[in-house]
Amino acid sequence: MNDVQMMTATADGTQPRVKVSARGVDVFYGEKHAIKNLTVDIPDRTVTAFIGPSGCGKSTFLRCINRMNDTIPSCRVTGRIEIDGEDIYDPVLDVVQLRARVGMVFQKPNPFPKSVFENVAYGPKIHGLARDRTELEEIVVRSLKRASLFEEVKDRLNDPGTGLSGGQQQRLCIARAIAVSPEVILMDEPCSALDPIATAKIEELIDELRSNFTIVIVTHSMQQAARVSQRTAFFHLGTLVEEGATEQIFTAPQDRRTQDYITGRFG
């Protein structure tokens, strides 16, 4: 790992606990080399933003963390990715359980064609997290509250989730993700389809959630990365160019390519 990729120490001199660790990761789609020798540590209970031009590998690496790339036949991942020291590409690892530990929120809100209640209850049901209906209701209400949505939908729990506004649908998807108590939440441009008011609510929610979850967000908005993240990683042409404290990346980047991207010289 090079100097710019080393985790910066906290104020008291201790290193933050690493939640996700990648070492020498390469990703191929057939002959296309999409990620090149990526090494990075993602600390626990922080928001890490991935920034960079379109097609630079941000979303590809994000999807490696919960093995979503497994669904693409031509995709091949080498190197090592660990969560809490466990190799998530170990052949004996249960991918269903991994995806319960690593939730995902996509660019476009994608509620199931079910009621608001059933959208959130789905995960706890299939993973057996509730012993009875009362426990299930408690999980649903708690998740909706944590997603800052309960007050808006408490009288509409049996209405279709697809009937909510775009911003409400995205918060419903976040409630659905956190209902199974994941450790990591991946967000792939979660605000790109939303208006500024809905975006502000999602950003506020991300800030609240980081006290309980490790969050990784892909964003094209450098302003958003600056607002919501504590750490930022800049990708370019499949390479992780630089990673560090968000303030340092935006005010004193160590690589000229980072400086050029942030100042709008390319992108």
VENJOTA-V563287 format. One record per residue. N is the residue number from 1. PSI is psi in whole degrees, 0 to 359 (NA if undefined). OMEGA is omega in whole degrees, 0 to 359 (NA if undefined). D_CENTER is the distance of its C-alpha to the mean C-alpha in Angstrom with 2 decimals. Layout:
n=N psi=PSI omega=OMEGA d_center=D_CENTER
n=N psi=PSI omega=OMEGA d_center=D_CENTER
This chain:
n=1 psi=133 omega=183 d_center=22.60
n=2 psi=174 omega=188 d_center=24.04
n=3 psi=321 omega=184 d_center=24.68
n=4 psi=345 omega=179 d_center=22.01
n=5 psi=355 omega=179 d_center=19.31
n=6 psi=140 omega=179 d_center=20.75
n=7 psi=130 omega=177 d_center=18.94
n=8 psi=147 omega=181 d_center=20.90
n=9 psi=155 omega=176 d_center=22.72
n=10 psi=177 omega=186 d_center=22.42
n=11 psi=326 omega=181 d_center=25.42
n=12 psi=8 omega=175 d_center=27.42
n=13 psi=353 omega=181 d_center=27.06
n=14 psi=155 omega=177 d_center=24.90
n=15 psi=136 omega=175 d_center=21.82
n=16 psi=150 omega=181 d_center=18.57
n=17 psi=132 omega=180 d_center=17.63
n=18 psi=129 omega=177 d_center=15.43
n=19 psi=311 omega=180 d_center=12.78
n=20 psi=131 omega=181 d_center=11.61
n=21 psi=129 omega=177 d_center=14.44
n=22 psi=137 omega=181 d_center=15.14
n=23 psi=118 omega=175 d_center=18.79
n=24 psi=42 omega=184 d_center=20.52
n=25 psi=128 omega=172 d_center=18.04
n=26 psi=140 omega=178 d_center=19.55
n=27 psi=131 omega=179 d_center=18.45
n=28 psi=137 omega=166 d_center=21.22
n=29 psi=97 omega=188 d_center=21.63
n=30 psi=240 omega=180 d_center=25.33
n=31 psi=345 omega=184 d_center=26.95
n=32 psi=126 omega=180 d_center=24.18
n=33 psi=95 omega=190 d_center=22.62
n=34 psi=326 omega=178 d_center=19.06
n=35 psi=133 omega=187 d_center=17.72
n=36 psi=110 omega=170 d_center=20.47
n=37 psi=55 omega=184 d_center=20.82
n=38 psi=129 omega=175 d_center=17.44
n=39 psi=125 omega=182 d_center=17.52
n=40 psi=151 omega=171 d_center=15.06
n=41 psi=136 omega=177 d_center=14.27
n=42 psi=117 omega=186 d_center=11.15
n=43 psi=155 omega=181 d_center=12.76
n=44 psi=145 omega=173 d_center=12.46
n=45 psi=47 omega=173 d_center=11.89
n=46 psi=168 omega=172 d_center=10.90
n=47 psi=121 omega=176 d_center=8.50
n=48 psi=126 omega=180 d_center=8.28
n=49 psi=134 omega=171 d_center=8.58
n=50 psi=121 omega=179 d_center=9.45
n=51 psi=164 omega=178 d_center=12.62
n=52 psi=167 omega=182 d_center=15.59
n=53 psi=165 omega=177 d_center=17.83
n=54 psi=141 omega=176 d_center=17.25
n=55 psi=17 omega=185 d_center=17.50
n=56 psi=355 omega=177 d_center=16.80
n=57 psi=0 omega=183 d_center=14.31
n=58 psi=304 omega=183 d_center=10.89
n=59 psi=327 omega=178 d_center=9.63
n=60 psi=313 omega=180 d_center=11.99
n=61 psi=322 omega=178 d_center=10.63
n=62 psi=316 omega=182 d_center=6.98
n=63 psi=345 omega=174 d_center=9.05
n=64 psi=332 omega=188 d_center=11.15
n=65 psi=339 omega=171 d_center=9.02
n=66 psi=19 omega=174 d_center=9.80
n=67 psi=32 omega=174 d_center=12.83
n=68 psi=335 omega=179 d_center=12.40
n=69 psi=346 omega=177 d_center=14.72
n=70 psi=334 omega=184 d_center=17.36
n=71 psi=355 omega=180 d_center=18.21
n=72 psi=110 omega=187 d_center=19.46
n=73 psi=325 omega=185 d_center=22.95
n=74 psi=356 omega=187 d_center=23.37
n=75 psi=136 omega=177 d_center=20.24
n=76 psi=130 omega=181 d_center=21.02
n=77 psi=127 omega=175 d_center=18.90
n=78 psi=170 omega=186 d_center=20.91
n=79 psi=198 omega=186 d_center=20.46
n=80 psi=131 omega=173 d_center=18.74
n=81 psi=126 omega=181 d_center=15.23
n=82 psi=147 omega=167 d_center=15.50
n=83 psi=120 omega=185 d_center=13.78
n=84 psi=39 omega=176 d_center=16.41
n=85 psi=358 omega=181 d_center=18.86
n=86 psi=128 omega=180 d_center=18.69
n=87 psi=113 omega=185 d_center=18.63
n=88 psi=353 omega=175 d_center=16.17
n=89 psi=13 omega=174 d_center=18.39
n=90 psi=129 omega=183 d_center=21.47
n=91 psi=334 omega=182 d_center=23.51
n=92 psi=355 omega=182 d_center=24.26
n=93 psi=138 omega=178 d_center=20.70
n=94 psi=110 omega=184 d_center=20.06
n=95 psi=327 omega=178 d_center=17.13
n=96 psi=317 omega=178 d_center=17.28
n=97 psi=324 omega=177 d_center=16.92
n=98 psi=316 omega=183 d_center=14.03
n=99 psi=344 omega=170 d_center=12.08
n=100 psi=327 omega=179 d_center=13.31
n=101 psi=333 omega=184 d_center=11.92
n=102 psi=97 omega=181 d_center=8.41
n=103 psi=159 omega=182 d_center=7.51
n=104 psi=135 omega=174 d_center=6.18
n=105 psi=125 omega=188 d_center=6.93
n=106 psi=173 omega=183 d_center=8.89
n=107 psi=313 omega=180 d_center=10.83
n=108 psi=130 omega=178 d_center=13.88
n=109 psi=132 omega=184 d_center=14.26
n=110 psi=60 omega=177 d_center=15.50
n=111 psi=149 omega=175 d_center=17.31
n=112 psi=156 omega=176 d_center=19.71
n=113 psi=60 omega=181 d_center=23.36
n=114 psi=178 omega=178 d_center=24.10
n=115 psi=164 omega=175 d_center=24.79
n=116 psi=313 omega=181 d_center=22.36
n=117 psi=312 omega=184 d_center=23.33
n=118 psi=331 omega=175 d_center=22.96
n=119 psi=314 omega=183 d_center=19.46
n=120 psi=328 omega=183 d_center=18.30
n=121 psi=343 omega=188 d_center=20.98
n=122 psi=306 omega=183 d_center=20.14
n=123 psi=308 omega=178 d_center=17.75
n=124 psi=326 omega=179 d_center=19.97
n=125 psi=308 omega=186 d_center=22.96
n=126 psi=337 omega=178 d_center=22.06
n=127 psi=3 omega=176 d_center=20.94
n=128 psi=39 omega=184 d_center=24.07
n=129 psi=350 omega=180 d_center=22.56
n=130 psi=134 omega=181 d_center=25.35
n=131 psi=335 omega=182 d_center=29.04
n=132 psi=179 omega=183 d_center=30.38
n=133 psi=323 omega=181 d_center=29.89
n=134 psi=314 omega=179 d_center=30.04
n=135 psi=321 omega=180 d_center=27.16
n=136 psi=316 omega=178 d_center=25.12
n=137 psi=322 omega=179 d_center=25.98
n=138 psi=318 omega=179 d_center=25.02
n=139 psi=317 omega=181 d_center=21.50
n=140 psi=312 omega=181 d_center=21.16
n=141 psi=316 omega=181 d_center=22.62
n=142 psi=318 omega=181 d_center=20.60
n=143 psi=319 omega=178 d_center=17.26
n=144 psi=323 omega=177 d_center=18.54
n=145 psi=318 omega=181 d_center=19.73
n=146 psi=333 omega=178 d_center=16.51
n=147 psi=10 omega=178 d_center=14.95
n=148 psi=40 omega=183 d_center=18.04
n=149 psi=341 omega=190 d_center=19.45
n=150 psi=314 omega=184 d_center=22.25
n=151 psi=331 omega=182 d_center=25.02
n=152 psi=338 omega=186 d_center=24.53
n=153 psi=4 omega=187 d_center=24.66
n=154 psi=334 omega=178 d_center=26.77
n=155 psi=8 omega=184 d_center=29.75
n=156 psi=25 omega=186 d_center=27.92
n=157 psi=335 omega=180 d_center=26.26
n=158 psi=1 omega=177 d_center=28.39
n=159 psi=157 omega=180 d_center=27.78
n=160 psi=137 omega=177 d_center=25.59
n=161 psi=332 omega=180 d_center=21.93
n=162 psi=350 omega=179 d_center=22.49
n=163 psi=355 omega=180 d_center=25.04
n=164 psi=165 omega=175 d_center=22.72
n=165 psi=167 omega=182 d_center=21.96
n=166 psi=315 omega=180 d_center=18.94
n=167 psi=322 omega=177 d_center=17.30
n=168 psi=321 omega=178 d_center=18.37
n=169 psi=320 omega=180 d_center=17.07
n=170 psi=321 omega=176 d_center=13.49
n=171 psi=328 omega=174 d_center=13.96
n=172 psi=319 omega=178 d_center=15.57
n=173 psi=325 omega=176 d_center=12.62
n=174 psi=318 omega=176 d_center=10.60
n=175 psi=319 omega=179 d_center=13.83
n=176 psi=320 omega=181 d_center=13.98
n=177 psi=319 omega=185 d_center=10.67
n=178 psi=352 omega=181 d_center=11.86
n=179 psi=335 omega=180 d_center=15.42
n=180 psi=13 omega=178 d_center=15.27
n=181 psi=59 omega=178 d_center=14.29
n=182 psi=167 omega=176 d_center=11.25
n=183 psi=330 omega=183 d_center=10.76
n=184 psi=139 omega=173 d_center=7.07
n=185 psi=122 omega=177 d_center=4.42
n=186 psi=133 omega=181 d_center=1.65
n=187 psi=115 omega=183 d_center=3.42
n=188 psi=94 omega=183 d_center=6.29
n=189 psi=58 omega=189 d_center=8.93
n=190 psi=348 omega=183 d_center=9.02
n=191 psi=1 omega=189 d_center=12.33
n=192 psi=336 omega=180 d_center=14.17
n=193 psi=9 omega=188 d_center=16.36
n=194 psi=156 omega=176 d_center=17.14
n=195 psi=169 omega=184 d_center=20.11
n=196 psi=324 omega=181 d_center=20.15
n=197 psi=314 omega=178 d_center=20.92
n=198 psi=323 omega=178 d_center=18.09
n=199 psi=316 omega=180 d_center=15.70
n=200 psi=322 omega=179 d_center=17.21
n=201 psi=319 omega=179 d_center=16.68
n=202 psi=318 omega=180 d_center=12.93
n=203 psi=319 omega=177 d_center=12.81
n=204 psi=320 omega=179 d_center=15.19
n=205 psi=317 omega=179 d_center=13.24
n=206 psi=318 omega=180 d_center=10.12
n=207 psi=322 omega=179 d_center=12.90
n=208 psi=321 omega=186 d_center=14.46
n=209 psi=337 omega=186 d_center=11.67
n=210 psi=346 omega=176 d_center=11.07
n=211 psi=342 omega=181 d_center=14.53
n=212 psi=344 omega=186 d_center=13.54
n=213 psi=154 omega=167 d_center=9.98
n=214 psi=125 omega=185 d_center=8.07
n=215 psi=132 omega=174 d_center=5.00
n=216 psi=125 omega=184 d_center=3.52
n=217 psi=130 omega=170 d_center=4.46
n=218 psi=129 omega=180 d_center=7.06
n=219 psi=142 omega=172 d_center=10.18
n=220 psi=349 omega=183 d_center=13.84
n=221 psi=111 omega=178 d_center=15.04
n=222 psi=329 omega=177 d_center=16.08
n=223 psi=320 omega=179 d_center=17.32
n=224 psi=316 omega=178 d_center=13.99
n=225 psi=317 omega=180 d_center=12.56
n=226 psi=325 omega=183 d_center=15.80
n=227 psi=318 omega=193 d_center=15.61
n=228 psi=340 omega=190 d_center=12.29
n=229 psi=155 omega=172 d_center=11.43
n=230 psi=335 omega=178 d_center=13.64
n=231 psi=149 omega=181 d_center=12.96
n=232 psi=139 omega=176 d_center=12.74
n=233 psi=129 omega=181 d_center=13.05
n=234 psi=124 omega=179 d_center=15.32
n=235 psi=146 omega=175 d_center=15.69
n=236 psi=122 omega=177 d_center=19.00
n=237 psi=43 omega=176 d_center=20.64
n=238 psi=4 omega=182 d_center=18.45
n=239 psi=137 omega=170 d_center=18.93
n=240 psi=107 omega=185 d_center=16.89
n=241 psi=317 omega=189 d_center=19.55
n=242 psi=142 omega=178 d_center=18.62
n=243 psi=138 omega=179 d_center=16.18
n=244 psi=189 omega=177 d_center=17.14
n=245 psi=136 omega=185 d_center=17.31
n=246 psi=315 omega=181 d_center=16.27
n=247 psi=319 omega=180 d_center=19.86
n=248 psi=318 omega=180 d_center=21.36
n=249 psi=321 omega=184 d_center=19.41
n=250 psi=336 omega=183 d_center=20.50
n=251 psi=331 omega=182 d_center=23.98
n=252 psi=60 omega=179 d_center=25.13
n=253 psi=149 omega=184 d_center=23.26
n=254 psi=350 omega=181 d_center=25.07
n=255 psi=137 omega=182 d_center=24.87
n=256 psi=325 omega=180 d_center=26.77
n=257 psi=322 omega=177 d_center=24.22
n=258 psi=313 omega=179 d_center=21.61
n=259 psi=315 omega=182 d_center=24.42
n=260 psi=321 omega=180 d_center=25.43
n=261 psi=313 omega=183 d_center=22.04
n=262 psi=327 omega=181 d_center=21.52
n=263 psi=4 omega=173 d_center=25.13
n=264 psi=16 omega=180 d_center=24.90
n=265 psi=335 omega=171 d_center=27.19
n=266 psi=167 omega=179 d_center=25.03
n=267 psi=NA omega=NA d_center=21.86
